[in-house]
Amino acid sequence: MGDHDYIIVGSGINALVAAAMLGKKGHKVLVLERNDRIGGCLRTEEITQPGFIHDVMATTMVLFLTSPAYGAIGKDLEARGLEFAHAELPTGVLRPDGSHVIFSKNRQRNIAAFDKLSPGDGQTFSREMEALAADAPFLFSLLGGALWSGSTLKTVAKQGWNRGLRKLAAWFGDALTPARGYLETSYRSEDIHALWAPWVLHCGLGPESAYSAEMLKVIGFALELGGAPIVKGGAEKLLKAFERLIADHGGEIRVSADVAAIIPDHNRSADGVRLANGETLKAKAGVICSVTPNQLYERLMKDWPDPLPPEIKSGVASYRYGKGDMQIHYALSEPPRWKANAELGKVALLHLTPGLDGVSRAANECERGLLPAEPTVCVGQPVALDPTRAPQGKSILWLQLPEAPRRIKGDAAGEIETPEDGRWTEEVRERYADRIEALLASHIEDFANIKLARCAYSPADLEAMNMNLVGGDPYGGYCGLDQFFIWRPFKSSVNHRTHISGLYHIGASAHPGAGLGGGSGFLLASSLK
């Protein structure tokens, strides 16, 4: 028998949530991380200049703050040092001509702003949010609950009884609407289209993807309710709180511990793991893997004594990854002064885009392997929320480009020579970052003179830091309808159990998918006794 009840492979947000919750239940947990630090996509470093604190990848914590996982362990984390910095202006959009929209946490302000852009659009937004609030218990049980369960079946049956089957079918039909169709038929203002269209990219979707409209409504609801908070002092402070919580309940975390294989017992159940250095570790109750399907079935189970079932083998072979991500970070000698409106400097996450068609065009170029000619740029302004992120009077910018091709086939603008093998190189990365910087500089006063340093990460760089970011895909796999909900990761998947007794699969590749909500870790830990 092993010294631990559960061994968890990986240390992203889902793994940490699972470890903390299982520890609170009295289980002894061991977390194994192959890198020299825990956190997965949560990583804080001084990558530009000393004193400038950057969240290298993920930064916005609204999904965690509003999640069931936070409801379960939030107070425990706060008691161990976790604090959030909040923004009253969570998001906004800025278009090339300077037209812009700022979205706040105040419903009446948002209604007035939308009605000013186009009479009636404010009331439309209010009605949509009220309707979503009324549906929230049902909707969020589908988005974040255990789909293959008696409770979910009862919830759907109750909705069918109360609404009638035809109206329930109509509800599901509306929920599958693409964002383009929804925005163009619901709002007359193209600026409002531009405000919401980029957010589909943060769901691993595009404006023409099924169910992307529903995700926009959920995002609008969450941003208005919870804002776009970040962790005070950097995301590493959340990781430190998790470390303390896990340790306080008898758990252990080991870094630089590369798991090479899952090992079976005499019943062909998961018995533990073998590390790359040959060390064997046993688990009494089970092994939990927070990895991609390819890592789990093609690497960790490569030497399993029995072949994969046909449905698993075909599922792995056909599993697809989505668009890559690119990150750019700046250290500035002073806070940015936005030409269009000084208040834009208070916005937590500001998108730069021509609008709905611009998002659609850039997403399509990326999916065809091209560097977008005019990409969608998400600009985070952490110092506006948390002044400790930079030396006094100075600032940082956090840029995310969610339309970066995993493999490059060319440049949509015809300006950057791309390698024949399609791989990202340092030269391509920096030349593409120059394109983004030119776009950014067109909106910020005297940008060249306030810029102190820049640090860019291509999709290849991100994958090198975290092997689960295949091709720089931060969502653990394509998030289209055929590979989501009850079909994630495979058509044969049932919650977070695998075909091996005692082996569980969580992470961005498992339901409810990517994001910092810790959903799969929470669902699995809740189901284990």
N, C-alpha and C positions, 0 to 999 in steps of 0.2 A: 504494500500500500504506500501511496505517496505521502509527502508531508503537507500537501495542499489539497483542498477540495476541488478547486478549479484552477486551471492554468489558462491564462488569456494571452493569445499571440497578437502583438500589436498594442499600441498605446494611444490611438486617436481618441476623439471625444466619446465614441460609442464604447470603446474598451474601458475607458476610465469611469464612465457612468456605470457600466456593468460591474466593474470591480468594487466601486464604492457601495453600490446597492447590495451586492452579494455579501460584502463585508458587514454591512449593517444588519443583515439577516443572520450573522453568526458564522458565515463560511470563511475559511482561510483561503485567500486568493493570492496567486502569483502572476504578475504581469511581466511579460518578456518583450523587450524592444530591441530590434537589431541595430538601430542607430545609437549614437552616443547621448541621446536625449529623448525624452518622451514628448508626446503631443501630436504626432501626425502632422496635420496642416496648421496646428497652433505652434508658432515658432517666433520668438522675439529676439532680435539681435541689433547691435549698433553697427549696421552694415555700410553706412555712408561716412559718418564722422563720429568721433567720441561724443557722447552725451545726447545723440539723436537716436531715440528708441523706436524701432520699426517692428511691426508685426509683418513678418516676411510674406506670409500667405493670408490665411483667414484672419479677420479682425472684428467684424460686426457680430454682436452676440444676441440680437433680438430673438432668434429662433431658440436659443438656449434659455433666455430669460422668461420666455412665454411657454416653455415646454413642460410636459408632465415630469420629466427628469428633474428639472429645477424645482418643481413643486415638491419632489421627494427628498432632494438632498441640498437644495439651495441654502437653507439656513445653516446646515453643517459646513458648507463651503464658506459662507460669510463669516462664520465663527473662526475660520482658519485663514482669514485675511483677504477674501475676495470682496472687491468693491467695483461697482460700475460707474462709468462716466456717461451722462445722458445728454441728448441733444433735443431741443425743442423743434428743430428743423431737420428731420431725418433724411430727407432726400429732395432732389430737384433736378431740373434739366436745363441745359444751356445749348442753344443751337448756333450754327455758324454766324448768323446775322445778329446775334446778341439777344434775340428773344429768349425768354426763360420763364420757368414756373418754379416756385418754391412751395414745397409741401410741408405742412406743420403737423403737430400733434393736436391741434385745435380744430375741431370739426367745423365750427362756424367760420373760422378764417379760411379753411379750405373751400367751403361752399362759396364764400364771397369771391375768392380768387378765381375759382372755376367759372362762376357766373360772369365775372368781369371779362374773361376770355371769350365766352360765348353764353349768352343768356339761356338759362335752363340746364347747363352742364353741371352747375353746382348742386342743383336739386337731384339730378340724375345720380351723381356720386353719393349723395346722402341716402337715396333710396336703395342703391346697390349695397351700401354698407349696412343699412338696417336689415335688408333681406339676408345678407350673409350672417349677421349676428343672430338672426332668428334660426338660421340653419346650422349655426356653428356646432352644436353638440353632435348632430348627425354627420356633418361634413368632416369635422376633425376626428371623429371615430373612424372614418374611412381613410383619411390622410395619414393618421398616426397610430391607429389601433392594430391589433392582431387580426388580420383579415380572415384567416382560417380559424375561426373560433365560434363557439356557441353564442357568445355575447354579441358578436358582430352580426351573426345570422338573425338573432332576435331583434337587434336594432333595425336591420333592413326590413324584417317582417313587420315590425311595428310601424315603420314609415309607410310600407305598402298598405297596411290596414287603415292608417289615419288619412293618408292622401288618396288612396285608391291606386291600383296598379298602373293605370294609364298615366296618371299624374306623376307617379314615381318614375316611370319610364321617361316622361318628359323632362323631369329634373335631371336624370342622368344624361339625357341628350343635351340639355343646356350646359351641363358641366363639361362636356367634351368639345365645346366651341373653341376654335382657335382665337388667339388674341386679336389678330387683324380684323376678323369679322366682327368681333365684339366691340372693339374700339371704334371702328368706322360706323357702326350702326347705333352706338350708344352716345358717343360724344361728337359734337360738331367741331370743336376746336382741335386743330392739328397740333397745337402746343401740348394739349392734354394727351393726345396720342403719343407724342414724343416723350412725355413724362413717364408713361407706363410701359411703353414698348421695350425699353432696355431691360426691364426687370425679368422678362421671360428668360433672358440669357443666364440669369443667376439661378434658374431652375434647370439648367441644362437643356433648354428648349429653344425654339425660334418662334417668331410671330405667327407662323402658319401651322404650328404644331397643335395637334389635338390636346385638349384640356388646358392649353396655355392661358386662356381667358380666366378660367377658374383660379389659376395660380396667381394671376394679377390681382384679382379681388382679395385673395387671402393675404397677399403681400401688402396691399393697401390697408387692409384691416389691421395687420400686425404692426405696420409702421406707424399708423395713427395711434394705436393703442400703446405700443411699447417703444416707439422711436427706433433709433439705430445705435444702441449703446455699445461702448467698448469697455475693456477691462482697464481700470486705472493702473498705470504703470506698465501696461503691456500684457498680452495674452499669457505670458509666462507666469503671471501672478495667479491665474486660474489653475495652471498646472501645479504650482506649488501648493495651492489649497487642496487639490485632488491628492497629491502625494501625502500630505498630512492626514487627510481623511482616511485614505486607504491604510496607511501605517497605524493610525489610531485604532483600527478594527482588526489588527493582526495581519494585514496584508503586506505583501512584499513587491517591490518593483526592481527589476534588473534591466539595465541598459547594456548595449554592446553584447546582447545575447541573441544571436541569429539562430532562429529555429529552422532546422533543415528538414524535419520530417515529423509527422504524427505517427506514433507507434501503437500497434494493436495489443490487446490482451488475448488470452486463449479463446475468448468468445468472439473475436474480431470486433470488439468495441474499442473506442478510443481510450488508451491506457495512459497516455502522456506524450511527451515530445522528446526528440533528440536534437541537440544543438549542433551547430556546424563544427564545434570543437570536439564532438563525440560524447559530450555529457548527456546523460539520460535523466529526465525528470518525470515523475509519476504524478497523476492526478486521481483522487479518490472518486470524484463525481463527474468530471468531464473536462473537455478542452474546448475553448471558445476562440474562434479565429476571426479577427477583424482585418480581413484581407480581401483582395479581389478573387473572383472565382478561379481565374487562371493560376493565381498563387496557391490557392487552396488545393485544387485538384491536379494541377500539372506539376507543382513543385513539392508541396508538403505531403501529398499523398502519392507521389510518383512510385514509391516502393511498397505501397500497400499490397498485401498478399492477394487480394481479390480484385478483379477488373472493375472499372466503373460501370454502373448500370447504363444501358443504352441511352436512356433519356438524359442522364447526367453528362455522358460523353458528348452527345449531340448538343446539349445546352452549352457546354464549355466551348465547343468548336464554333458555335454560331454567336457567342456572346460578343457584343459590339461596344466600342468605346466612343465617347462623344468628342466634342470640340475641345481643343487644348486651351490652356490658360497661360497668360503672361503677366508678370508683375513688374512694375517699375516704381522705384522709391527715390524721393528727393529730400535732401537737406537744404533748407532755405535760410537766408540771413534775416528774413522777416516774414510775417504772414503774407500770403498772397492777396493782392488787391485786384479783384475781378473788375474788369472794365465795364461790364453790363450793369452791375449792381453790387455795391459793397456788401449787402446782406448775404450774397452768395458765399462769402467767406465763413458764414456760420453754419452752412449746410454740411451735414455729416457725410453724405454720399451724393455727389453731384455727377450726373451723366452728361457727357459731351457727345452729341449726336445730331445729324441733320433731321432726325425724326423717325417715324414708323418705317418709311421706305428705306431710310438709311440703315436702320437696324436689320431689316430684312435683307438688304443687298449685302451688307458686310457679313452677316451670318451665312448667306449662301456662298459667298466667295470663300469663306473659311471652310465650309463643308466640301467645297470642290478643291481644297488644298492650296488655295491662293492666300497670300498676305493681303488682307483687305485694304483697298485704296483709302477708305475713310472709316476706320474702325470705330466701334462704340467704346468709349473710354469712361470707366467709373473712377472718379477722383474722390478718395477719402481724405478728410481733413482732421486727423486725430487731435491736433493741438487745440482746435476749436472746442473740443470736449474735455481734453485732458492736457493741461499745460505742462505736466511733468514729462511729456514725450520729447521735449526739446529744451535746450538751454533758454534762459529767459530772453524774451524778445525775438527768438528764432522760431522756426516752424519746420514741419515735414509734410510731405504729400505721399499718399498711398494710392497707387494707380493699379487697376486691374483691367486687363483686356480679355474678355471672355470669348473672343472670336479669333483665337490663334490656331492655325492648322497644326495637327499632330505631325503630319508629314507634308513638307512644302513641295508643291508642284509648280509654283510660279508666283509672280507678284501682280496683283490686279492693276496696280498703277504703272507697271512696266518700268520701274525705276531701280529695283534691287535685283541684282543677279543672284539667283538661288542655285544651290548645289544640285548636281544631277542625282545624287542619292537621296535627296529630299530631307536630309538631316539639318537640324538647326546648328549653325556655327556661331562663334562669337561675333564675326563680322556681320552676318545677317541680323542677329539679335540687336546689335548696336545701331545698325542702319535703320532697322524698323523702329527702334526706340527714338531715333532722331525724328522720324515721321510723327510719332506721337508728341514729342517735345515741341515740334513746330506748331502743332494744333493747339497744344496747351498754352504756348507762349502767345498765341494770337488773342487769347482771352485774358491774360494776366499782365498787368502793368510792369514793365521793366524786368521781365522774367529772367533774361540773360544775366542781369547784374545781381539779382537776389539768389540765383542758383549757386549753391556751394558744392554739391556733389550729386551724382546719380548712380543708382545701382539697379540693373535690370536682370530679370530671370526669364529665360525662354521656357517653353514647355519642356524641353529636354533637361534644362537645369532643375526644374521642379521635380521631374521624375527621378533625377539623380539624388535628390534629397529625400524623396519618399517613393519607393517602388510601387506603391498602390496608385500613384498618379500616372497611369499608363498614357504615354504620349502627352503628358501634361493635363489630362482630363481630371478635374478636381471632383467629379461627381460619381466616381466609381463605376462608370459605364454609361452608355447612352440612356437618356431618361425619357425617350419616346414611349407612347402608350403600350406598345407591344412588349416592352421590357421594363415595365413598372407595375406598381400595385401588386395584384396577386400573381403577376408574371415576373417578379423580380427575385433572384436573378434569372430563374428559368421558368419555363411554362409548367414544370412539374414541382416547383418549390412550394413548401408548406411552412409558413412562418420562418423560424430561424433554425429549424432542425435539418440535419442532413440524413442521408441514407445510412450513416454509421451511427450506432447507438453511442451517446455520450459526446458526440462531435457537433458543435454548433457554429453557425456562420452569421456574423454581424458586420456592421460597417456600412459605408456608402453604397456598396453593391447589393445590400439587402434592404428589404422594406423597413421603414418608409423612405429609404434613399439617403441622398447626401444632405449636407447642412450641419449646423452646429447644435441641433436640437438633441442629439444623443438618442434618437428614437429607437433604433434597433437594440442598442445596449439596454435601454430602459425596458423595452418589451420583453426581451429575453430574461433579464434579471427578475422582472416581475413574475414571469411564468415558472421560474425554478424555485423549488421549495427549500 
